[in-house]
């Protein structure tokens, strides 16, 4: 009894291979799809907000460090 001869080759394909195989057999009624690349909408606004917040925190941190150095009379 040979087990490998009785199994279908589809069982040994990776899921991605099965997906591309089944996808290629589907009829294409529309032209090539165009996918937008990038960040759009609320995600972009949140990213800009976090970058702005990080810049503000960096500036406040530097200002407080310089202030503490002056108040404590540290010298180079």
KOLTORMAR-376727 format. One record per residue (C-alpha): residue in three letters; x, y, z. Coordinates in steps of 0.2 Angstrom, whole numbers, plus 5000, padded with zeros to 4 digits. Layout:
<pts>
alaXYZ/...
</pts>
This chain:
<pts>
unk500050005000/unk500850164994/unk500150315004/unk501050454993/unk500350384977/unk498550394984/unk498650574990/unk498250724978/unk499650844974/unk498450984980/unk498650924998/unk500550964998/unk500351144990/unk500651295001/unk499051395005/unk499751544995/unk500051424980/unk498251364981/unk497651544982/unk498651594966/unk498151444957/unk496251464960/unk496451654957/unk497251624940/unk495851514935/unk494451644939/unk493851734924/unk494351914924/unk492852024919/unk493752194923/unk495452274920/unk496952264931/unk496552324948/unk497452484955/unk497952474973/unk498252634983/unk499952624991/unk500152735007/unk499252795022/unk497552885019/unk496152955030/unk496152955049/unk497752845050/unk498752985041/unk498053115053/unk498453005068/unk500252985062/unk500453165060/unk499753195077/unk500953075085/unk502453145076/unk501953325081/unk501653265099/unk503353185099/unk504253345092/unk503353445106/unk503953325119/unk505753325113/unk505753515113/unk505053525131/unk506253395136/unk507753495129/unk507053655137/unk506853585154/unk508653505153/unk509353675149/unk508353755162/unk508953625175/unk510753655170/unk510653845172/unk509653835189/unk510953705196/unk512353815190/unk513253665180/unk514653725169/unk515553635155/
</pts>
